[in-house]
Amino acid sequence: MKHRIVSSLVALGLAMTASPALAADYTLSINTALTTTDPLYKGLESFQAQVAERSNGALEIKLFPNSQLGADEDVLEQARAGAPVAVVVDGGRLAVFQKEFGVLGAPYLASGYDGMRKIVTSPVFETWVKALHDSSGHQVLSFNWWQGERHLWTNTPVAGPADLAGVRMRTPGAPVWVETVSAMGATPTPMPFSEVYSGLEQKVIDAVEAQLPAGLGAKLSEVTKHVTKTGHINLITGVVTSGPWFDSLPAELQTILREEALKAGDVASYGTRDALQQIEADLVAAGMTVTTPDLEPFKSATAGVYDKLGYGDLRDELQAIASQ
């Protein structure tokens, strides 16, 4: 990579020594399963622009939608090995490294973005961030990237958990997701989100649970007929990069990354919230039936997931934070 002297780095306080490394550009490649039409992607573009501006071009963010760098788990392993990559990822996939993150994907933890944001910006959450960094070599930049509540996309109507018996439903492979889908009555079937459309088309799976923006972006209205708004998982995700790579950056660049990731997460999340009504209207216009069932049977069916995975006490602590 071409090295250059950036005189304004001194003004930013980045010139700590005369080392040639300080004259180098830094590049971070961010992978996401989402498409460029997803509201969250607009937040990533904001992050890209603001980091470039605040670092005066010393740090470049490159975006790779549609999982161009590979599956989330693969990118996490690359990051763990020290590669300058990041991934937009849910807590369930991080739970294999730091158990507490898994509770973020547990059923009916909090309502909407505001409640989840309180959790992922709390001192409690920051202790998880440090523990993850120290144990697995991953660095969370921010975790306030809300993608919406996840609903059921099926080809048959769903009024309650009983209607999901025998339904092969795609879900991410993390235990909290698998247990939630199983508790709801379906047969959890892990597979990459990029394979969901073909899986439904070829009847490898019968259904999928996903948030509205992702379903619209993946054109699920072409391969499903019904959206049942269970809102069973409030999908909050984060931008997670390599701990060793992050630690190698000048302190000022570390600060810029974390501060701008938090700001951009708000851009993404509020953009998602504001887009949901129109997305639902677009799905109805495309011929889908969108319904909201009685949620109590779903909440009752999934309540045991917390204790089964050892999150009972943590649930109570986090729900108290969310309600403040």
N, C-alpha and C positions, 0 to 999 in steps of 0.2 A: 504494500500500500504506500502510496506516495506520501512522503513526509513534508511538512511545510512549517514555517515559523508563523505563528499567529500572534502578532504584537499585542492584540487586545487581551490575550490570555493573562497578561500581567495585571491589567486593570481588574480582571475577575479574581485575581488572587490564585490563579492556577499554576503560576511559575514558581515552583517550590525549590527547584535546583536547576542547574544548567544541563541536566541529563537530556539527551536527544529524544528520549521517550516522551518528554513533555511537549515536544513539537509535533507529535504524531496525532493523526485523527483517530478517534475511537468510533467503532461501528457496533450497533446492537441490532440484531435481526429478530423481529417478533413474529411468531407463528400464531395463527388463529384458525379454528375450524370454520369461522363465520365467513359470509360473503361480504363483498364491498357495499352491498345495499343494506346491511344490518345497521341499525342505529348505533350500535356499540362501535362499529368500525369508524364512525365519525369521531368518536372519542380518541381512537388510536391515531387518526390523522391530526387531531389537535395536539396530542402528545408529541408526535413527530415534529410538528411545526414549532411548538413552544420550547422543546429541548434544543432544537437547532438555534433558535433565537437566543436563549439564555446562555448557551455555551459558545455563542459566536461561531458556530460551525465546527467546534472541536469534537462534538459528539453527534453522530448521524444515526437516526433510527430508520431501519428498513422494515417494511410491512409485507407479510406473506399470508394473504387470506387463503381460504379453501385448503388449509393444512398442507401448503406447498412444501413445507420443510419436514413433513411426516406426521405421524400420530403424536398426540400430546405426550404420551409416555416416553416416546423416543426422544423428543426434544428435551424433556426433563432430564433424561440420562445424559444428553449432550451437555446440558447446562451443568449438571453435577460434575462432569469431567472437566469443566473450566471453559467451555466454548462460549463465545460472546453471542448467545442466543437467549431468547425469552419466549414464554408461551402464555397465552391467556387460558387459565386453567381453573377448574373448580376445586373446592376443598377436598372432595372425595379422593381425587387422584394424589393429593398431598398427604392423605392420612396414612399411606403406607410408610411415609418417612416420619411424620409427626401426627400422632393419633388425633389430637384435638381438632385439627382442621376438618376432619370428617363430619363433625357435628353441623357444620355450615350447610351441608346438603341434606340434613335430616328433615323429616316431614313437619310442616307447619311450625317452624321455629319462630318466625316473625312475619309480620304483615307488611308488604310493600318494601320499597327501597329505604325509606327513612329509618325503619326499625333495624334493618340489616346493616345500614351504614353506621349506626351507633355501636353495633357489635364489633365491626371490623376496623373501627378507629379508636377502640377502647384500649386502656392500659393492659387489660387482660389479653387482648389479641396480640399486642406488641410483644408480650412474653413468648407467645407461640412463634412469632416471626424470628426472634433471636434463637429460640430452641431449634427451629427448622434449619436456620443458617449453620448453627454449630454442629448439628447431628448429621445433616445430609448434604450440606454444601449448596443449598438453594437460598436465594435472596428474594423475598417479596418486595416489590417496589410499591405496590398498593393493592388493596383487595376490595375496593369499592366499585367494581365494574359489574353492575346489576343488569342481568339480561332478561329479567321478567320472571313471572311465575310459570312453572311448567304444567302443561295440561296434557290430556290424552287425545291422540290422533288415531282414530279407528275407522273401520269400514262398517261397523255395526253400532247402533246406539248404545250408550252406557248410562244407566241411571244410578247404579250402585256397584259396590265391589263384586256382587254375585255375577254381574254381567261380564266380568273379566276372567272368569274361570276358563282355563284352557287357551287363553289368548297369549300368543308369543309376542312379547312387547320388548322392543329394543330399549336398552338403557345403558349408560356407561357401566363399566365393570367394577367400579369401586363398591365395597361392601354396603355402604349406607344407601346407595342407589338400588342395588340388587335387593336388599332387604325391604326397602320401601315398596318397590314394585311387587315383590312377592306378597307382602302384607296386604296390599290392595287387592290381591286376588289373581293377578296375571302371572305368567311364566316369564321371568326376566331373561332377556337374550342380549348379552353384551355384543356390541360391534361398533366400529368407527362410525361417526355420524355421516361421513362422506359416503358410506355404503347403504344408508337407510333407504334412499329412493329406490335403488335397484333391488334391495331386499324386499321392500313392499311390492314392487312391480312383479318380482319373480316369486312372491309368496313364501319367501324364506322366513319372513316375520309377518305378523298380522297387524301390528300396531306399533306406535312409538310414543314416548312421552317427551315433549319438548315445549319450549317457550314460543310464543307467537312469532316474534321476529325471525327466529331460526327456521321455524316451519315455513314461513312465507318465503324466506330466502332459498330454502331447499326445494321449493315448489311441491310441498307435500299435499297441496290441494289437488294435485294431479293423480295421486295414488292413495288418498284417503277421502272419506266422505263426511266424517263427523269430528268436531273438536268439542270435547267435554271439559269445561273449565274447572278442573279440580284444584288447581293451584297448589298441588301437594308439596312441591319443592320450590322454594323462593331462591332462584338461581343467582347467587353472588359469586363472582369469579375475581381472579387477581392476575396481575402481570408478574410472573416469576422468572427470575434470571439466575445466572451462575453466581454463587457466593464468591468463589475465587476471583472471577473476572471483576465483579463489583468491588471487591476489596482492593484490587489493583488500581482502581481509578483514583485520581486526585479527590480529596475529600469534598471539594466544591462540586465536582461532577456527581458524586454520590448524592449530595443534597439536592442538586437539580433534578436528578432522576426521580427521587422519592417524592419531592414536592410537586413536580409536574405530573407524575403518575396519579397522585391523589386528585389534583385539579381536573385532569382529563377523565378520570373515572366518574366524576360528577357530570361532566359534559356528556359522557356516554350514557350514564344511568338516567339522567333526567330526559335526555333525548329519547331513550327507550320508553320511559313512562309516557311521554307526550305522544309517541307514535302508536301506542297500543290500540286506541279506539279506531284509528284509520285502518290499521292492519286487520282488525276484526271485520270491519266493513268490507275490506277488499276480499277477505276469505268468503264472506257471505255472497258477495257479488260473483265470486268464482264458482258458486254452487254448493259450498259447504254448509252444513248445519252446525251452528254454534250454540251450545246450551250450557247452563250453569245448574248442576245438580245440587241436591241437599248435601252439604259437605260433612255433616256430622258422622255419617257412616264411614266415610273415608278417614276422618280424623280418629275415630274410634279404632278402626282396623289397623292404623299405622302407629298408634300411641306406644305400642310395645317395642318399636324399633330402637328407641333410645336406650332402654334398659338392656335389651339384647346385645347392643354394641358397647355398653358401658358408658353411656352418655347421660344417664338420668340426672345426676347432680349438676353436670355442666349445662344441661338444658335449662334448669331452674335459674342458674346464675346468669345465663345469657338472655333469657326472656325478661329477667328483671332489668338488665341493662337496656334492652330494646324498648322497654315500656317507660323509661325515664323521660 
